[in-house]
Amino acid sequence: MGINSESDKSANLQIGPTTMGMVRLYVEAESAEIPMDFEPDEAEEIAAEIKAAAAQARLMGK
């Protein structure tokens, strides 16, 4: 499965700060729980990538 492959699977995503000063992305799917911790600077880079991808997707959808 790649970035352009459609899927009918679903997952829950939670994002928030940890008590250790990290940013956690927590993905929960049918049989998997994946906590991913990032330094704040890394999290801001990821946020910028998400915003850029959203802007591109918005243009492609028109």
Secondary structure, 3 states (H helix, E strand, C coil): CCCCCCCCCCCEEEEEECCCCCEEEEEECCCCEEEEEECHHHHHHHHHHHHHHHHHHHHHCC
